[in-house]
Amino acid sequence: MSDDPLRLLRLSGEVDAYPLEPSDAELAASAGLPDERIVRYDLNTLGGGPLPGVREAWRSWDPGRAVEYGDLGYRDLRAAIGRVAGVAPERIVPGAGADELIRLVTTSVAGPGDAVVVPTPTFPMFAVEAGLAGARVVALPRVHPAERQPAAGIRATIEREGARLAWVCSPNNPTGDATPLDEVMAIADGLEAIVVVDQVYLEFATAAGAIGLDAITLQEAAPNVLVLRSLAKAYGLAGARIGYLVVPEALAGRFDAMRLPLAVSIATEVLALGALSDPAAAAERHAAIMREQRRLADALRGLGCEVLDGQGNFATFRPPDARSLASGLMQRGLVVREFPTGPMAGWLRATARAADENERLIDALRELLA
């Protein structure tokens, strides 16, 4: 018998894992700064702190409830999300962040040897989960970060490869551009494959004035379209781990049967209900963040950087020397997202946070790029 237990696993070879971001404490230690000087412009989290409803929900929550299990059917949570998304609660599949739902979809649709089409650059978890399922990732790269792949080309690739699953991220991370619904339909209509539209950043695009991007509206005509959403970014619950999938009515029962029971903790559900309880406060925060996004993008252009036209809560830009700039910012406790290799090499991404945090970043950019 071999001493290597890896041979007992279904995937015994190399596995491409999601790259782990260092903690605030690790970053502070590397920069020789106290932890509180670190500001994360690399994670696209919500600037300005928790929404008012989240603070109130946490204050009023009785931790004694954690002794018992929560509602396996998520009735209150599904109803609240359904009101925001405009769909029946049974079409909502909650999960422990968008990541868990990416795994749920991938393992439900694709298996060993199946093709999964992933237009790149985009969120790395699409390819990571396809690889863990034993599927074959078919990457479809952009010729330039600002130029989205034509819908006809994406569809042709899906059909040529016989793919069972394809991902469309809209607005896309890290480029920030959104895919119009007619392009999504051109990809999905009549296609013998599941098309998942990741719309984790949709609320920010809506706050910036974009209309007609909600892919949920396509599901009646295209029942092979699934929509991925999250409360991590727009509702400030990244640390609580809560996302949701919106599925067509015909798939609701099947996905409800396949999801993990109680993947969302009772504490997280309380915070999510608080976040969703005040839509006006959430919309006000989204609008403020997107004003800061425009201010940050304008400042970067004024400093000579190439900036992508984005509709997410971040600015993606190409400075003269990305590595040097990121290092200089890190020395000041300001962490931006780097792309050392691949199609985004030479570019950086910075989250638009609250006005005071944005000001600190812009001041440092002016100092370093002057």
Secondary structure, DSSP 8 states (H G I E B T S, - for coil): --S-GGGGSS--S----------HHHHHHHHT--GGG-EEESS---TTSS-HHHHHHHHH--GGGGGS---TT-HHHHHHHHHHHTS-GGGEEEESHHHHHHHHHHHHH--TT-EEEEEESS-THHHHHHHHTT-EEEEEE-SSTTS---HHHHHHHHHHHT-SEEEEESS-TTT-----HHHHHHHHTT-SSEEEEE-TTHHHHHHTT--S--GGGGTTT-TTEEEEEESSSTTS-GGG--EEEE--HHHHHHHHHHS-TT-S-HHHHHHHHHHHT-HHHHHHHHHHHHHHHHHHHHHHHHTT-EE----SSEEEEE-S-HHHHHHHHHHTTEEEEE--SSTTTT-EEEE---HHHHHHHHHHHHHHH-
